[in-house]
């Protein structure tokens, strides 16, 4: 395969020397092309999809078993002949990394490349699978009339900076070989269904790495070039850039870089399930684990999966992305046989909640990539594909939870029932999130509630007791005036069979708490 690797470094020089002349940069970069055959394209797309399944399966046994702790070398992570088959048959929910992607792939297949965000949102919201975090908050929003991009916005979705779109964006890069800007456009449409800001950037960055992996055989170039798709003044960019710099400083010690990440970037501020806890599903830190695996894996498939998994937390998702990106770069044919043996038993099996198998998406993914390439001016001459390479442009800057810092987490310890249908609480700050869930002893139901803040206009909402349609938190409100606030939440029609279990009150302030020990 003829790959113009030097384009990446040349373009970086051009971008620096021509930074004051965008037109000049575009003209210069348009002179660079790369070519490969349809067979090579298919091999890479197969490598991307297969790599996700391999990585997801390998990290499955340790998922969230190590929170705020790496998985030590002496802890075995097994890889056996029936590893994939066991999960397909016994725990298919592990593959949400894959079947979530396939929801959007299926919409493109049915409605074409111009399928609107609404179609993707409705397919996602009405699917049978269970969801969590930003995905579930977005599903609730969509089912209650809040459509994208507002369904993923941080004011409507407390989980907007979680990992969700990051684990679902692989398809966008696989659809846009060598066309990072096109991948970003796909991410803009779909990623804002469930995420915003750093949470959205996680998906944009992963998709960009897939896209670059088609045209480079250098892992460091994949990681660094793809980062150009992220605004430099975003926290997401700063975190990834730190990891790249730490890798340069400690090239033989991934654990040192892991500690630096934990020390500098592990303080989650958004996710109500993770703030003030060891659990961390923030997109930044989990993306950091992906590129720790890629950089220190040095193109070795086994080493890459081991390191990205041993970073911990959501340990199936990180090697799924790393394995998929590296699988795209290497191609299916060059993924070591050791890792593909368990895959062979499941490639013809449909993923749970879908009518699509790996074999299906190998073909569909290739067709979509060819369609995207041709739509964007790529020359397909017989079996040869010639891609015009463009300057990678950063997406728009989005800042979630700006001016909001978590300052305390308190247990409420009172539930809403027919005998105690309301709760009142006070806090001092500029925002809050209240965790909890609805329950029923008579089957699926919806509980109608209202919230009144500082004696203002009541805000009415429902809490379904069905897991698939549940409201992930009871309530939240941001961008209040800094100061004292009182909140009343009550059930409008209390019934003995229905209740709302109230969890924790998470309080935000515009004033960030500083460690007092540093001044003594």
Secondary structure, 3 states (H helix, E strand, C coil): CCCCCHHHHHHHHHHHHCCCCHHHHHHHHCCCEEEEEHHHHHHHHHHHHHHHHHHHHHHHCCCCCCCCCCCCCCCCCCCCCCHHHHHHHHCHHHHHHHHHHHHHHHHHHHHCCCCCHHHHHHHHHCCCCCCCHHHHHHHHHHHCCCCCCHHHCCCCCCCCCECCHHHCCHHHHHCCCCCHHHHHHHHHHHHCCCCCCHHHHHHHHHHHHHHHHCCCCCHHHHHHHHHHHCCCCCHHHHHHHHHHHHHHHCCCCHHHHHHHHHHHHCCCCCCCCCCCCCCCCEHHHHHHHHHHHHHHHCCCHHHHHHHHHHCCCCCCHHHHHHHHHHHHHHCHHHCCHHHHHHHHCCCCCECCCCCCEHHHHHHHHHHHHHHHHHHCCCEEECCEEEEECCCCCCCCCCCCCCCCEEEEEEECCCCECCCCCEEEEEEEECEEEEEEEEEECCCCCEEEEEEEECCCCCEEEEEECCHHHCCCEEEEECCCCCEEEEEEEEECCCCCCEEEEEEEEEEEECCCCCCHHHHC
